[in-house]
Amino acid sequence: MPGLRPYPLVEKQIADQAKVHQLSERDVIAKVMLEKQAIKDFIPVELIAQTALFLASEQAATITGIAMPLDGGWSAV
């Protein structure tokens, strides 16, 4: 499960939340969007791709039946 990515839908949500909460977009990202993430940053798309490539590789042949959250610590909180 990947965490938040700054793609068009999320960018629109940031703008909408800025209006609702009367905050700057930067503050919305820190105080609303990433509040529950231990790592206070968006998940790089490259990290998601690298993880998918690893899981599809021979090195991951014995990894079966697990959830591998890439959520910046969201599910750990």
N, C-alpha and C positions, 0 to 999 in steps of 0.2 A: 504494500500500500504506500504509494508515494505521498509525501507531504505537499504543501502548497508550492505551486510554480507560478511565476508571474506571467501567465498567458492572458489573452484578451478577456476572458471571463473574470479572472481574478482582478485584473486591472480595473474593470468596470465595477466590481464589488468594492475595491479600495476607494474609488471615487464616490460611490454611493454612500459608503460608511463614513467618509469624511464629511459629507453633507449632514448625515443623520446625527453624528456625534460632535459636529462642529469642531473638527480637528484637522490638522494638515494631513496630507496623504502619508507623509513620513511617520507621523504619530499614529495613524490608523494601522500602518504596517506593524509598528512596534507594540502598540497597546491593545490592538483588537485582533488583527490577523495572526500574529505570531506569539500572542500572549501565552498560549499553552505549550509552545514548543520550547524544549530545553535549549536547543540550538536556535538562537534568535536570527534565523536567516532562511530564505527560500531554499528548497532543495535543488541543487544544480541538475539540469536535465542530463548532463554528461554522467553524473553519478548514477542516475536511474539506468541509463544505457549501459554503463560499465557493469552494473549489478546484473542486468538481464543477460549480457554477454557471458559473464562468469557462470551464471546458473545454467546457461546453454552449453557450457564447455565441458570437456572431459574431467577437469579438475573438480567439478561439482557433481560428478556421477553418483556419489553416495548421499547427496542431499536430497531427501524426499519428504514430502508431506509436512512441510513447515510453512509458517507465515514469516516473511522477512519484511517487516515494516521499514520503510525509508521515509520516516516522518519527522525527523529532527527532534525526536524525543517526545512527540505529542502523546503517544500511547503510554509512555512511561510515567506521565504526571498523574 
